[in-house]
Each structure stands twice: as structure tokens, then as C-alpha cells.
């Protein structure tokens, strides 16, 4: 059984994907507030990546959680 071809991204492409995700997060918080749970927020970000991915490759949950945790904690402290 052959493995599917691996998709490689340049550093610029990876940075652009995360920049787009941060813009999505800012809009989400501005329009709807902070989600009730971090799990809900991670799920929304996973869905965003799925919708934006042409190749079908998306960051894993652990990677997304690592990026969101500092923001989540800072926003929850102000609630």
C-alpha cells in the first residue's frame, strides 16, 4: 500500500496560515466573545484550518492547543 504524497510548505506559507488563524480568532472574539471552553475554541480553529486547507493537511490538536493556551489564559483572566 503506497503512502499518499507528502505536502511540504515553505516557512512563509506556514506563517501565513497561522497569521490567518490569528485573524480568525480576533474576529471571533470581537463578534462572539470568548468561547465557554478551550476545547470548543480548539474545535473551531480545527474547522477553520480544514476549510482553508487545499491539501487537507491541518495542524494537530496538540499544536493548536499550544498556540491557543497563552491567549486563552489571558482572555479568561479578564472575564
N, C-alpha and C positions, 0 to 999 in steps of 0.2 A: 504494500500500500504506500503510495507516494505521498509525501507531505505537501501541503499547499505551499506555493511560493511565499517567501518572507517579504514583507513590505518594509522598506527602510525609509526613514525620514531624515532630512537634514536638520541640523540644530535650529536653523531658522524656522523650519516648518513645525518642529516640536514646540518652540517658544510661541509661535503664532497660535497654535492650538490652545495652549494654556492661557495666553492673553485673552483669547475669545471666551474661554471658560470664566475667567475673572470678570469680564464684562457682563456675561450672563448672570453671574452671582450678584453683582452690584444692582443690575436691573431688577432681579428677582426680589432682593431685599427692599429696594426702593418701592416697588409696586405692591408687594405682598407681605413684607415683613420677614422676620427670621422664622424658618420652619420650626415646628414643635420639637422635632428630634433631629439629631445629627444623621441618623440612618435615613430619614426622609430626604435630607439635603443631599447626601451621597447618592441616593437613588435618582434624584432629579439631575444631578451632574452626569451620572452614567447615561441617562436617557439623552441628555444634551450631546454627549460625545457620540452616541450611536447615531443620532440624527445628522450630525455634522461629518461623520466619517465616511469617506468614499470607499475605503478599503474594507471597512467592517472592523478594523482594529481599534480598540478603545483601551485606555489605561485601566489597570485592575483596581478593584475596590480599595485595596490597601494603599496604593499610590494616591488615589483621590482623597482618601481619608487623611493621609499625611499632609496633603496640601490644604485641606479644609480645616483641620483641627485648630490651628492657631487663630484663624478667622472666627470659627465657631465659638471658641472660648472667649475671645474679645467681645463679640456681639452679645453673648449670653450674660456677660458681666454687667452690661449696661441695661439689661431688661429688668 
